[in-house]
Amino acid sequence: MIGRLSGILLEKNPPQLLVDCNGVGYEVGVPMSTFYNLPGLGEKVVLLTHLAIREDAHVLFGFGSPEERNTFKELIKISGVGARTALSILSGMSVSDLAQAVTLQEAGRLTKVPGIGKKTAERLLLELKGKLGADLGAVGGVVHHDTTSDILNALLALGYSDKEATLAIKQVPADASVSEGIKHALKALSKA
């Protein structure tokens, strides 16, 4: 199987790339999170890959980080989630945002991704629980109890984006109450 590509970036047509590896051009589908971090045309690029073999096609997907590729592999194991849907999810939210949504069991954040309905979001949360986001608190410094969800929902209701709210929550002390947490988060957002 093809696990990694290293070559010259010839074309960028979202979400498709053309990478020249010693005279062989590989078409690679990438999530937008990887696409935005690509070098310019004619420059060297290294992508971790996943080769999906179907009855009618062999399709190569590329990722900028091992976390993205591992998350993609977990997503496509879920019944009803194909490679295109998995790419859409990774294009719509970062791996850490997805992990946080799974940890906090927030289907609403997943339904914001085009092509993900309520039932699919609930199935994703159920299937990914314990596989993705379990160690989020240790890695991201995010408060782990129910207050985090309440603070996040309050910030979203005030009109902040998922990304802004998630970054602000990282500034909240672990022992803060919901009201204190919202105050800390708003203070962090006002400085940004």
DOBADO-974567 format. One record per atom (N, C-alpha, C, O, CB): x negated, y negated, z negated; residue in three letters. Coordinates in steps of 0.001 Angstrom, whole numbers, plus 500000, padded with zeros to 6 digits. Glycine has a CB too. Layout:
# residues N
XYZALA/...
This chain:
# residues 192
499174501187500000MET/500000500000500000MET/499128498746500000MET/497976498775499567MET/500940500003498794MET/499685497670500483ILE/498978496393500498ILE/499268495698499169ILE/500418495360498887ILE/499413495497501729ILE/498233495484498351GLY/498409494887497029GLY/497915493457496930GLY/498265492730496000GLY/497710495711496013GLY/497082493053497914ARG/496496491711497862ARG/496072491306499260ARG/495557492123500023ARG/495286491658496883ARG/496291490040499595LEU/495828489494500867LEU/494897488329500594LEU/495166487490499735LEU/497018489051501756LEU/493804488288501332SER/492891487166501256SER/492556486783502690SER/492023487589503452SER/491598487514500423SER/492873485547503046GLY/492627485133504419GLY/492884483656504612GLY/492945482885503654GLY/493484485931505369GLY/493034483274505879ILE/493245481877506250ILE/494740481643506477ILE/495397482402507189ILE/492424481506507527ILE/495260480593505867LEU/496665480241506007LEU/496892479577507369LEU/496400478477507618LEU/497116479304504853LEU/497645480261508252LEU/497868479746509604LEU/499170478975509747LEU/499211477950510427LEU/497855480878510585LEU/500249479464509103GLU/501564478824509231GLU/502283478819507895GLU/502140479734507084GLU/502420479540510290GLU/503075477748507683LYS/503912477640506489LYS/505310477223506938LYS/505541476057507258LYS/503313476613505452LYS/506230478168506961ASN/507626477907507290ASN/508476478496506172ASN/508821479677506220ASN/508016478514508690ASN/508824477685505155PRO/509470478233503952PRO/510609479182504271PRO/511446478863505115PRO/509987477112503089PRO/510670480327503632PRO/509746480881502651PRO/508699481803503287PRO/508120482645502600PRO/510520481638501592PRO/508456481653504575GLN/507572482556505319GLN/506199481934505551GLN/506080480743505836GLN/508205482930506659GLN/505166482762505423LEU/503790482347505707LEU/503201483271506757LEU/503674484391506948LEU/502921482356504418LEU/502174482801507431LEU/501378483645508308LEU/499936483517507834LEU/499354482433507860LEU/501537483237509832LEU/499367484646507399VAL/498011484665506864VAL/497136485516507774VAL/497441486680508033VAL/497989485208505405VAL/496035484920508262ASP/495088485629509116ASP/494040486300508239ASP/493273485636507543ASP/494420484665510137ASP/494021487633508287CYS/493031488420507537CYS/492146489137508546CYS/492486490214509036CYS/493723489449506557CYS/491000488519508850ASN/490048489092509808ASN/490676489438511141ASN/490460490529511669ASN/489419490320509229ASN/491454488515511689GLY/492046488706513011GLY/493418489333513016GLY/494050489389514071GLY/491157489533513821GLY/493912489808511879VAL/495258490379511796VAL/496134489382511050VAL/495819488996509924VAL/495252491787511079VAL/497236488962511675GLY/498144487998511051GLY/499258488703510301GLY/500027489462510890GLY/498735487061512099GLY/499344488454509010TYR/500392489048508178TYR/501473488019507891TYR/501181486918507427TYR/499804489592506859TYR/502734488381508171GLU/503865487549507782GLU/504214487909506349GLU/504414489079506022GLU/505095487748508743GLU/504287486892505492VAL/504512487118504070VAL/505624486201503587VAL/505579484992503810VAL/503215486883503256VAL/506626486776502923GLY/507676485984502295GLY/507245485627500886GLY/506792486497500142GLY/509024486746502284GLY/507377484358500502VAL/506948483925499164VAL/508057483123498491VAL/508849482470499170VAL/505649483079499250VAL/508121483166497144PRO/509060482288496442PRO/508564480848496535PRO/507378480615496768PRO/509225482720494950PRO/509455479890496357MET/509071478488496474MET/508047478079495412MET/507255477165495641MET/510301477604496369MET/508054478746494258SER/507072478439493220SER/505656478710493724SER/504728477976493383SER/507353479264491949SER/505484479739494521THR/504183480027495130THR/503935479079496298THR/502826478577496478THR/504110481501495604THR/504979478839497090PHE/504866478000498283PHE/504331476606497946PHE/503467476085498650PHE/506226477883498973PHE/504843476005496871TYR/504435474647496497TYR/502982474566496045TYR/502393473485496052TYR/505330474127495398TYR/502399475695495653ASN/501018475699495165ASN/500015476197496203ASN/498863476474495869ASN/500920476553493929ASN/500441476310497449LEU/499554476804498510LEU/498566475733498955LEU/498850474538498869LEU/500375477283499711LEU/497408476171499429PRO/496461475202500010PRO/496972474748501383PRO/498008475219501855PRO/495024475828500137PRO/496246473842502009GLY/496632473343503325GLY/496393474369504423GLY/495711475372504212GLY/495873472074503640GLY/496963474109505602LEU/496768474987506755LEU/495281475040507105LEU/494581474030507033LEU/497604474496507976LEU/494807476228507483GLY/493409476417507847GLY/492506476696506661GLY/491311476937506833GLY/492913475215508567GLY/493072476666505442GLU/492278476938504247GLU/492486478372503786GLU/493446479039504171GLU/492639475960503120GLU/491547478829502943LYS/491615480199502422LYS/492711480307501369LYS/492890479418500537LYS/490252480628501825LYS/493439481421501426VAL/494507481682500460VAL/494387483129499968VAL/494023484027500727VAL/495917481421501096VAL/494697483334498696VAL/494712484678498123VAL/496087484889497509VAL/496537484089496689VAL/493566484873497054VAL/496754485966497907LEU/498085486282497400LEU/498137487720496899LEU/497596488627497531LEU/499146486057498488LEU/498787487919495766LEU/499110489270495323LEU/500363489651496094LEU/501231488803496305LEU/499322489363493740LEU/500481490899496518THR/501591491255497400THR/502380492463496909THR/501941493238496059THR/501072491527498783THR/503559492576497488HIS/504413493743497285HIS/504960494105498663HIS/505553493262499337HIS/505581493459496232HIS/504768495331499076LEU/505254495803500369LEU/506549496568500157LEU/506572497606499494LEU/504195496692501078LEU/507635496039500733ALA/508936496701500633ALA/509166497468501934ALA/509182496891503021ALA/510096495663500366ALA/509343498771501798ILE/509560499614502974ILE/511032500019503004ILE/511537500698502110ILE/508624500878502954ILE/511695499575504068ARG/513104499915504253ARG/513229500759505514ARG/512269500944506262ARG/513996498631504342ARG/514414501252505723GLU/514659502086506900GLU/514407501316508192GLU/513943501887509179GLU/516090502620506881GLU/514718500005508186ASP/514630499213509400ASP/513456498232509445ASP/513257497556510455ASP/515888498466509574ASP/512677498147508358ALA/511581497169508352ALA/510592497421507222ALA/510915498040506209ALA/512137495759508235ALA/509380496923507428HIS/508367496846506382HIS/508178495349506133HIS/507765494611507028HIS/506993497581506797HIS/508485494908504906VAL/508445493479504609VAL/507437493228503493VAL/507445493904502464VAL/509854492951504210VAL/506571492245503717LEU/505523491916502763LEU/505893490636502012LEU/506246489626502623LEU/504159491757503480LEU/505809490691500686PHE/506095489540499839PHE/504821489162499100PHE/504074490032498652PHE/507257489842498840PHE/504572487851498973GLY/503365487376498329GLY/503655486514497119GLY/504693485857497044GLY/502534486613499303GLY/502719486522496162PHE/502899485790494902PHE/501589485170494466PHE/500516485722494709PHE/503440486718493798PHE/501683484016493818GLY/500510483303493359GLY/499972483784492026GLY/498841483464491660GLY/500817481870493266GLY/500781484560491285SER/500325485027489974SER/500820486451489714SER/501825486877490284SER/500816484076488856SER/500109487185488849PRO/500552488539488495PRO/501926488526487817PRO/502714489455487999PRO/499524489206487573PRO/502219487474487031GLU/503515487387486344GLU/504663487320487350GLU/505693487972487174GLU/503551486154485418GLU/504474486515488416GLU/505512486413489442GLU/505748487769490112GLU/506890488190490298GLU/505123485357490496GLU/504659488441490469ARG/504797489733491142ARG/505464490757490231ARG/506343491496490677ARG/503427490248491597ARG/505058490814488955ASN/505662491768488020ASN/507143491479487803ASN/507956492399487717ASN/504927491735486681ASN/507486490202487717THR/508896489825487547THR/509690490217488783THR/510805490727488668THR/509034488304487280THR/509128489985489965PHE/509769490373491219PHE/510054491880491224PHE/511140492315491605PHE/508879489984492428PHE/509061492667490795LYS/509227494123490770LYS/510319494543489789LYS/511080495470490069LYS/507904494801490400LYS/510400493866488639GLU/511468494168487677GLU/512831493808488253GLU/513802494539488060GLU/511238493412486354GLU/512905492679488963LEU/514182492231489529LEU/514703493194490591LEU/515894493505490610LEU/514030490836490131LEU/513824493672491476ILE/514307494532492560ILE/514670495938492089ILE/515280496701492839ILE/513260494621493643ILE/514304496289490857LYS/514728497578490292LYS/516202497563489907LYS/516817498617489753LYS/513878497929489069LYS/516765496373489751ILE/518147496235489294ILE/519098496480490453ILE/518927495930491541ILE/518390494838488683ILE/520102497312490208SER/521100497638491223SER/521791496369491714SER/522260495563490910SER/522138498632490665SER/521853496193493023GLY/522524495039493609GLY/521618493831493793GLY/522049492817494341GLY/523683494656492762GLY/520360493923493339VAL/519417492821493517VAL/518354493274494510VAL/517515494122494208VAL/518771492386492150VAL/518411492697495678GLY/517431493029496701GLY/516268492060496667GLY/516208491169495820GLY/518074493029498080GLY/515353492243497589ALA/514151491414497643ALA/514490489946497900ALA/513880489062497299ALA/513207491927498725ALA/515442489675498776ARG/515813488282499080ARG/516412487597497854ARG/516118486433497584ARG/516816488232500255ARG/517250488319497114THR/517843487759495893THR/516757487512494850THR/516762486478494182THR/518932488709495323THR/515830488450494709ALA/514733488289493757ALA/513883487065494120ALA/513479486310493236ALA/513857489562493723ALA/513611486867495418LEU/512862485681495856LEU/513634484415495539LEU/513050483414495123LEU/512562485751497362LEU/514948484454495735SER/515795483303495441SER/515737482951493955SER/515670481776493595SER/517243483583495863SER/515763483973493093ILE/515693483740491649ILE/514357483106491284ILE/514315482136490528ILE/515891485059490871ILE/513267483650491819LEU/511945483111491515LEU/511719481737492148LEU/510869480973491691LEU/510876484075491987LEU/512479481427493197SER/512389480099493806SER/513186479089492989SER/512846477908492940SER/512897480131495263SER/514261479572492343GLY/515142478686491594GLY/514697478406490175GLY/515090477397489589GLY/516494479257491562GLY/513880479286489613MET/513401479081488242MET/512056479763488049MET/511756480768488693MET/514424479616487217MET/511259479207487161SER/509941479790486905SER/510089481085486108SER/511151481365485551SER/509034478788486146SER/509020481864486061VAL/509030483115485298VAL/509314482830483829VAL/510063483566483186VAL/507685483862485451VAL/508714481757483290SER/508951481442481871SER/510386481003481623SER/510960481337480587SER/507993480347481402SER/510985480249482572ASP/512398479865482426ASP/513299481093482474ASP/514256481191481705ASP/512807478867483530ASP/513002482026483368LEU/513778483260483457LEU/513626484074482181LEU/514606484606481659LEU/513340484090484674LEU/512403484171481681ALA/512160484916480444ALA/512924484298479282ALA/513476485012478446ALA/510659484958480125ALA/512954482975479232GLN/513684482307478154GLN/515182482541478290GLN/515864482775477292GLN/513383480801478150GLN/515704482482479515ALA/517130482738479734ALA/517491484160479310ALA/518564484384478750ALA/517501482512481216ALA/516605485122479572VAL/516840486516479174VAL/516789486640477656VAL/517652487278477053VAL/515798487459479827VAL/515787486036477045THR/515640486106475592THR/516851485512474885THR/517353486075473912THR/514370485382475151THR/517318484364475388LEU/518446483672474756LEU/519799484133475314LEU/520849483664474874LEU/518301482164474944LEU/519767485069476302GLN/520977485614476936GLN/521889484501477471GLN/523076484443477151GLN/521752486485475932GLN/521303483620478294GLU/522024482491478862GLU/522319482717480345GLU/521500482410481212GLU/521223481201478673GLU/523497483255480612ALA/523900483533481989ALA/524082482245482785ALA/523866482235483997ALA/525192484345482009ALA/524472481171482128GLY/524710479899482806GLY/523495479374483546GLY/523629478757484603GLY/525160478877481817GLY/522310479614483002ARG/521099479150483674ARG/520838479947484945ARG/520312479409485919ARG/519897479251482734ARG/521202481228484942LEU/520994482061486132LEU/522006481741487231LEU/521682481824488416LEU/521085483541485761LEU/523225481377486846THR/524248481096487862THR/523956479817488638THR/524588479561489663THR/525617480991487209THR/523003479009488162LYS/522613477806488902LYS/521774478152490129LYS/521611477324491026LYS/521835476853487991LYS/521243479373490170VAL/520447479822491315VAL/521403480206492448VAL/522316481003492229VAL/519518481031490925VAL/521212479656493657PRO/522094480000494779PRO/522153481516495011PRO/521122482188495051PRO/521618479295496058PRO/523363482038495161GLY/523544483466495422GLY/523723484313494175GLY/523948485518494283GLY/522385483978496186GLY/523628483708492983ILE/523798484451491737ILE/525116484039491108ILE/525290482904490666ILE/522610484200490759ILE/526042484991491079GLY/527332484753490439GLY/527300485182488986GLY/526281485652488479GLY/528444485491491180GLY/528430485013488329LYS/528509485321486896LYS/528226486798486614LYS/527477487119485691LYS/529890484946486354LYS/528819487699487402LYS/528620489135487160LYS/527169489545487397LYS/526609490323486624LYS/529547489961488061LYS/526568489033488446THR/525168489355488722THR/524277488813487617THR/523347489491487178THR/524734488786490086THR/524555487589487161ALA/523759486989486082ALA/523849487840484821ALA/522836488080484165ALA/524235485545485787ALA/525043488296484477GLU/525214489124483286GLU/524488490460483422GLU/523909490963482459GLU/526696489363483018GLU/524525491034484640ARG/523814492296484876ARG/522301492089484754ARG/521597492928484192ARG/524166492865486275ARG/521811490967485282LEU/520384490649485177LEU/519963490531483709LEU/518938491080483305LEU/520066489339485930LEU/520749489820482929LEU/520420489648481509LEU/520391490985480790LEU/519510491239479968LEU/521427488714480833LEU/521355491835481101LEU/521431493144480460LEU/520247494021480854LEU/519613494636479997LEU/522743493838480826LEU/519950494078482143GLU/518884494943482646GLU/517481494462482260GLU/516581495275482047GLU/518983495044484148GLU/517297493136482170LEU/515973492598481892LEU/515683492470480400LEU/514542492233480003LEU/515824491257482550LEU/516706492627479583LYS/516515492491478139LYS/515487493524477664LYS/515618494713477956LYS/517869492666477380LYS/514493493078476951GLY/513446493960476460GLY/512303494160477449GLY/511227494620477068GLY/514035495283476113GLY/512531493816478723LYS/511479493962479737LYS/510832492622480068LYS/509687492555480515LYS/512051494590481011LYS/511596491561479836LEU/511135490233480217LEU/511508489260479115LEU/512668489190478708LEU/511740489792481579LEU/510536488515478635GLY/510828487459477684GLY/510815487864476227GLY/511046487019475362GLY/512121486893477992GLY/510557489122475919ALA/510583489564474527ALA/509520488878473693ALA/509739488612472511ALA/510401491060474451ALA/508369488586474288ASP/507288487955473530ASP/507179486466473827ASP/506115485872473650ASP/505966488637473837ASP/508257485873474272LEU/508267484460474644LEU/507850483554473498LEU/507123482583473709LEU/509637484063475128LEU/508296483854472304GLY/507962483030471146GLY/506471482999470893GLY/505917481943470589GLY/508679483535469914GLY/505817484130471012ALA/504377484199470759ALA/503597483478471848ALA/502587482832471570ALA/503917485656470663ALA/504060483588473078VAL/503324483003474192VAL/503596481516474351VAL/502666480719474473VAL/503668483720475469VAL/504887481139474350GLY/505233479761474684GLY/505433478849473504GLY/505628477648473690GLY/506446479749475487GLY/505391479372472293GLY/505607478530471135GLY/507044478074471005GLY/507301477022470419GLY/504708477345471194GLY/507976478826471527VAL/509377478448471493VAL/510028478973470218VAL/509788480111469813VAL/510112478978472736VAL/510855478137469588VAL/511586478558468400VAL/512516479690468812VAL/513186479581469839VAL/512383477365467757VAL/512578480790468033HIS/513245482001468491HIS/514679482211468013HIS/515375483062468568HIS/512455483144468079HIS/515144481483467021HIS/516459481786466489HIS/517556481054467242HIS/517294480388468244HIS/516519481437465026HIS/518798481182466753ASP/519962480625467438ASP/519902479118467621ASP/520531478589468537ASP/521198480976466687ASP/519169478421466782THR/519107476960466907THR/518514476545468247THR/518885475504468787THR/518282476360465763THR/517604477338468788THR/516997477008470081THR/518063476914471161THR/518076475969471949THR/515940478057470471THR/518946477883471194SER/520014477891472191SER/520918476678472020SER/521319476055473003SER/520835479184472090SER/521241476339470766ASP/522095475181470503ASP/521422473883470931ASP/522058473011471523ASP/522456475115469021ASP/520130473761470627ILE/519383472554471009ILE/519311472450472528ILE/519527471379473095ILE/517953472571470399ILE/519006473570473184LEU/518915473585474640LEU/520243473180475273LEU/520276472345476177LEU/518494474974475133LEU/521328473768474799ASN/522649473432475344ASN/522989471967475132ASN/523592471340476002ASN/523722474305474707ASN/522611471415473987ALA/522854469994473724ALA/522093469122474715ALA/522644468160475249ALA/522450469634472284ALA/520821469457474962LEU/520016468679475908LEU/520556468790477335LEU/520563467807478077LEU/518558469145475865LEU/521005469979477715LEU/521585470167479046LEU/522872469364479174LEU/523138468778480223LEU/521856471663479320LEU/523679469333478100ALA/524925468571478107ALA/524654467071478218ALA/525475466326478752ALA/525735468866476842ALA/523508466637477716LEU/523137465217477811LEU/522584464854479191LEU/522281463691479457LEU/522104464874476739LEU/522454465854480063GLY/522037465589481440GLY/520584465858481750GLY/520129465562482855GLY/522322464203481766GLY/519830466420480791TYR/518438466757481072TYR/518377468052481876TYR/519253468909481757TYR/517625466890479758TYR/517336468186482694SER/517174469395483500SER/516688470545482606SER/516226470322481487SER/516175469147484676SER/516799471780483121ASP/516298472957482405ASP/514832472782482041ASP/514418473070480918ASP/516483474224483252ASP/514046472301483018LYS/512609472163482809LYS/512311471149481703LYS/511496471407480818LYS/511918471743484114LYS/512984469985481763GLU/512772468952480744GLU/513164469461479363GLU/512437469273478389GLU/513573467686481085GLU/514332470113479293ALA/514833470608478015ALA/513908471674477441ALA/513627471669476243ALA/516245471169478178ALA/513435472585478281THR/512541473652477826THR/511227473084477295THR/510730473527476259THR/512263474637478967THR/510664472105478003LEU/509425471483477542LEU/509642470753476219LEU/508788470792475333LEU/508886470511478602LEU/510783470091476092ALA/511070469351474860ALA/511228470299473677ALA/510794469980472570ALA/512339468503475027ALA/511838471449473893ILE/512065472411472813ILE/510739472934472264ILE/510647473280471086ILE/512931473582473309ILE/509726472990473105LYS/508415473457472644LYS/507811472509471606LYS/506915472897470857LYS/507460473606473832LYS/508300471264471562GLN/507797470273470606GLN/508526470348469259GLN/508126469694468296GLN/507936468869471189GLN/509592471147469199VAL/510421471225467990VAL/509772472157466963VAL/509401473280467304VAL/511852471718468337VAL/509629471704465701PRO/509082472574464659PRO/509948473827464459PRO/511167473769464616PRO/508963471802463338PRO/509326474938464118ALA/510030476221464003ALA/511110476212462928ALA/512099476935463047ALA/509041477322463708ALA/510939475408461884ASP/511905475423460783ASP/512963474323460889ASP/513693474080459928ASP/511176475287459472ASP/513055473659462034ALA/513986472548462195ALA/515437473038462328ALA/515705474088462912ALA/513599471715463421ALA/516359472248461771SER/517787472542461957SER/518168472076463358SER/517352471485464064SER/518683471836460853SER/519421472345463759VAL/519859471951465096VAL/519778470432465260VAL/519237469947466254VAL/521298472443465361VAL/520307469684464300SER/520305468225464440SER/518873467666464423SER/518552466758465189SER/521139467582463311SER/518013468213463544GLU/516615467772463514GLU/515917468136464822GLU/515126467361465359GLU/515868468401462314GLU/516228469340465324GLY/515630469798466577GLY/516003468918467749GLY/515166468611468597GLY/516042471215466862GLY/517266468511467796ILE/517715467627468881ILE/516987466287468784ILE/516564465737469801ILE/519260467414468823ILE/516838465758467562LYS/516128464489467374LYS/514674464614467840LYS/514171463746468553LYS/516180464053465888LYS/514001465704467433HIS/512603465928467852HIS/512517466042469372HIS/511631465457469993HIS/512026467212467186HIS/513436466793469966ALA/513424467003471413ALA/513658465683472142ALA/512970465392473121ALA/514492468038471821ALA/514611464886471683LEU/514891463602472324LEU/513697462656472191LEU/513399461894473111LEU/516148462960471712LEU/513022462707471054LYS/511837461880470853LYS/510751462305471853LYS/510098461460472466LYS/511318462000469382LYS/510567463617472009ALA/509573464129472962ALA/509930463716474396ALA/509050463367475183ALA/509474465672472860ALA/511215463758474726LEU/511655463379476070LEU/511478461889476322LEU/511180461484477446LEU/513113463767476276LEU/511658461069475293SER/511508459625475476SER/510060459233475728SER/509796458212476362SER/512036458885474260SER/509110460040475233LYS/507689459773475439LYS/507225460225476810LYS/506238459712477336LYS/506865460456474368LYS/507937461189477392ALA/507520461766478672ALA/507720460817479824ALA/507415461160480966ALA/508269463036478941ALA/
